Amino acid sequence: MGSVLRNRVARAIKGLLPEAMVQEVQRYRSYKKFERPLYLKIRIVNGLRLENPKRSRAPKTARSFLFVCFGNIMRSPMCEALMNRASAGRPNAQVTVVSAGLNGIPGTAAHPWAVAAAREFGISLEHHRARLLTPEMVDQADVIFAMDYQNQVQLLSRFAGARDKLFMLSAYAGDSYHSVEIHDPYYLGQEETRHCYEILDTCIQNLVGSLADVSQDVSG
């Protein structure tokens, strides 16, 4: 009877709470226990506007970029491909680009939705294979871009060296994009994957456009 009563009380409380609050509680519980305090800190700091991830941008002189997402089969490989294509048109930028997954299974192919959506942007992900994020990748990068709070929390909790070079990619999404996160389309379908890639394309174009040329670095 005790468990039945607890379940009834839990359902009653859930019915009284706003949906956004219920989702936030569920999200908090999805983190491992040692990650939860860090997640709370990030959300509180952002909520109180003590920091604004949307205004925090990478140094214009950065040359080594690491894009990170959950599994390296949808968002981060698209960023890598878009960044390589965009920077090829600016040879003086001389950048290196890598993508990886915090929970990636090495060798996993890009998701079929990702392959199809990328093709609409003139990008091929057919030969992409997932990489697991390593300490060496973190150490070698000038800048690390995360897509969402989960990426941010896991990066900070697993890789101490990531703290001073970690940025949210949404800072480059433009003024009309208000969310701090670029959500994972893994469970959302083909159309949402394409929409996600539209956001990523905007981010990469703005990022590459913000970089200083090597000739400017030398002269300035």
C-alpha positions as CSV (number, residue, x, y, z in Angstrom):
1,M,0.0,0.0,0.0
2,G,2.9,2.4,0.8
3,S,4.2,2.3,-2.8
4,V,0.7,2.7,-4.2
5,L,0.1,5.7,-2.1
6,R,3.4,7.3,-3.0
7,N,2.7,6.8,-6.7
8,R,-0.7,8.4,-6.3
9,V,0.8,11.4,-4.5
10,A,3.5,11.7,-7.1
11,R,0.9,11.7,-9.9
12,A,-1.2,14.3,-8.0
13,I,1.8,16.6,-7.5
14,K,2.8,16.2,-11.2
15,G,-0.7,17.2,-12.2
16,L,-0.4,20.4,-10.2
17,L,3.0,21.5,-11.5
18,P,3.6,23.4,-14.8
19,E,4.8,21.1,-17.6
20,A,8.1,23.0,-17.9
21,M,8.8,22.4,-14.2
22,V,8.0,18.7,-14.6
23,Q,10.4,18.4,-17.5
24,E,13.1,20.2,-15.6
25,V,12.8,17.8,-12.7
26,Q,12.9,14.8,-15.1
27,R,15.9,16.3,-16.8
28,Y,17.7,16.8,-13.4
29,R,17.1,13.2,-12.5
30,S,18.5,12.0,-15.8
31,Y,22.0,13.2,-14.8
32,K,24.2,11.0,-12.7
33,K,24.4,12.0,-9.0
34,F,27.8,13.6,-9.3
35,E,26.7,15.7,-12.3
36,R,23.5,17.1,-10.8
37,P,25.1,19.9,-8.7
38,L,27.0,21.1,-11.8
39,Y,23.8,21.1,-13.8
40,L,22.0,23.0,-11.1
41,K,24.8,25.6,-10.9
42,I,24.8,26.1,-14.7
43,R,21.0,26.5,-14.8
44,I,20.9,28.9,-11.9
45,V,23.7,31.0,-13.2
46,N,22.1,31.2,-16.6
47,G,18.6,31.8,-15.1
48,L,19.9,34.7,-13.0
49,R,21.7,36.0,-16.1
50,L,25.0,36.1,-14.1
51,E,26.5,34.6,-17.3
52,N,25.1,34.7,-20.8
53,P,26.2,31.7,-23.0
54,K,24.6,33.4,-26.0
55,R,27.1,36.2,-25.8
56,S,30.2,34.2,-25.0
57,R,32.1,33.7,-28.2
58,A,35.4,32.1,-29.0
59,P,38.6,34.1,-29.6
60,K,38.8,35.3,-33.2
61,T,42.4,33.9,-33.4
62,A,41.4,30.4,-32.5
63,R,42.6,27.8,-35.1
64,S,41.7,24.4,-33.7
65,F,38.0,23.6,-33.3
66,L,36.4,20.6,-31.6
67,F,32.6,20.1,-32.0
68,V,31.0,17.8,-29.4
69,C,27.6,16.2,-29.1
70,F,26.2,13.1,-27.5
71,G,27.1,10.3,-30.0
72,N,28.8,12.0,-32.9
73,I,26.3,10.7,-35.4
74,M,24.1,13.8,-36.0
75,R,25.0,17.3,-34.9
76,S,28.8,17.4,-34.4
77,P,29.7,15.6,-37.7
78,M,27.5,18.0,-39.6
79,C,29.3,20.9,-37.9
80,E,32.7,19.4,-38.8
81,A,31.7,19.0,-42.4
82,L,30.1,22.5,-42.7
83,M,33.1,24.1,-41.0
84,N,35.6,22.4,-43.3
85,R,33.6,23.5,-46.3
86,A,33.2,27.1,-45.1
87,S,36.8,27.5,-44.1
88,A,38.0,26.1,-47.4
89,G,36.8,29.3,-49.0
90,R,39.0,31.3,-46.6
91,P,42.5,29.7,-47.0
92,N,44.1,32.4,-44.8
93,A,42.1,31.1,-41.9
94,Q,44.1,27.8,-41.7
95,V,41.8,26.0,-39.3
96,T,41.7,22.3,-38.1
97,V,38.3,20.8,-37.3
98,V,37.4,17.7,-35.4
99,S,34.1,16.3,-34.0
100,A,33.5,13.6,-31.4
101,G,30.8,12.2,-29.1
102,L,30.9,12.3,-25.3
103,N,29.1,8.9,-25.4
104,G,30.0,8.0,-29.0
105,I,30.5,4.3,-30.0
106,P,33.5,4.4,-32.3
107,G,32.8,3.3,-35.8
108,T,29.0,4.0,-35.7
109,A,27.7,5.4,-39.0
110,A,25.9,8.7,-39.1
111,H,22.1,8.4,-38.4
112,P,20.1,7.9,-41.6
113,W,18.2,11.1,-40.9
114,A,21.5,12.9,-40.7
115,V,22.7,11.5,-44.0
116,A,19.5,12.5,-45.7
117,A,19.3,16.0,-44.2
118,A,23.0,16.7,-44.8
119,R,22.5,15.9,-48.5
120,E,20.1,18.8,-48.8
121,F,22.9,21.1,-47.8
122,G,25.3,19.6,-50.3
123,I,27.2,17.6,-47.5
124,S,27.9,13.9,-47.5
125,L,28.0,12.1,-44.2
126,E,27.8,8.7,-45.7
127,H,31.4,7.8,-44.9
128,H,31.4,9.4,-41.4
129,R,32.1,7.1,-38.5
130,A,31.7,8.2,-34.9
131,R,34.6,9.0,-32.6
132,L,34.6,9.0,-28.8
133,L,35.9,12.1,-27.2
134,T,39.4,11.7,-25.7
135,P,41.6,13.8,-23.4
136,E,44.0,14.3,-26.3
137,M,41.2,15.9,-28.4
138,V,40.4,18.2,-25.6
139,D,44.0,19.2,-25.0
140,Q,44.7,19.9,-28.7
141,A,41.7,22.1,-29.3
142,D,41.8,25.9,-29.0
143,V,38.0,25.9,-28.8
144,I,35.4,23.3,-27.9
145,F,31.8,23.8,-28.9
146,A,28.9,22.0,-27.1
147,M,25.4,21.8,-28.3
148,D,23.3,21.5,-25.1
149,Y,23.5,21.5,-21.3
150,Q,24.1,17.8,-21.2
151,N,27.2,18.2,-23.4
152,Q,28.3,21.1,-21.2
153,V,27.9,19.2,-17.9
154,Q,29.6,16.0,-19.1
155,L,32.5,17.9,-20.6
156,L,33.1,19.9,-17.4
157,S,32.7,16.9,-15.2
158,R,35.0,14.6,-17.2
159,F,37.6,16.9,-18.6
160,A,39.0,19.6,-16.3
161,G,41.0,21.1,-19.2
162,A,37.9,22.0,-21.1
163,R,36.7,24.7,-18.8
164,D,38.4,27.7,-20.2
165,K,37.8,26.8,-23.9
166,L,34.3,25.6,-23.8
167,F,31.5,27.6,-25.6
168,M,27.9,27.0,-26.6
169,L,27.5,26.9,-30.3
170,S,24.2,28.7,-30.1
171,A,26.1,31.9,-29.5
172,Y,26.5,32.0,-33.3
173,A,22.9,31.2,-34.2
174,G,21.7,34.8,-34.6
175,D,19.5,37.1,-32.7
176,S,16.3,35.3,-33.7
177,Y,17.4,32.1,-32.0
178,H,16.8,32.5,-28.3
179,S,17.6,29.1,-26.8
180,V,21.0,28.3,-25.3
181,E,20.7,24.8,-26.6
182,I,20.7,23.2,-30.0
183,H,18.6,20.2,-29.2
184,D,19.5,16.6,-30.3
185,P,17.1,15.6,-33.2
186,Y,17.8,11.9,-32.5
187,Y,14.2,11.2,-31.4
188,L,12.5,14.0,-33.4
189,G,12.4,12.7,-37.0
190,Q,13.7,13.8,-40.4
191,E,12.1,17.2,-40.5
192,E,13.5,18.2,-37.2
193,T,16.9,17.0,-38.2
194,R,16.8,19.2,-41.3
195,H,15.7,22.2,-39.1
196,C,18.5,21.5,-36.7
197,Y,20.9,21.5,-39.6
198,E,19.6,24.9,-40.7
199,I,20.5,26.2,-37.3
200,L,24.0,24.6,-37.5
201,D,24.6,26.0,-40.9
202,T,23.8,29.5,-39.6
203,C,26.1,29.0,-36.6
204,I,29.0,27.8,-38.8
205,Q,28.7,30.6,-41.3
206,N,28.7,33.2,-38.5
207,L,31.6,31.4,-36.7
208,V,33.8,31.3,-39.8
209,G,32.9,34.9,-40.6
210,S,34.1,36.0,-37.2
211,L,37.6,34.5,-37.5
212,A,40.6,36.7,-38.2
213,D,42.8,35.7,-41.2
214,V,46.4,34.6,-40.4
215,S,47.7,37.7,-42.2
216,Q,45.7,39.9,-39.8
217,D,47.1,37.9,-36.8
218,V,50.6,38.7,-37.9
219,S,50.1,42.3,-38.8
220,G,48.0,43.1,-35.8
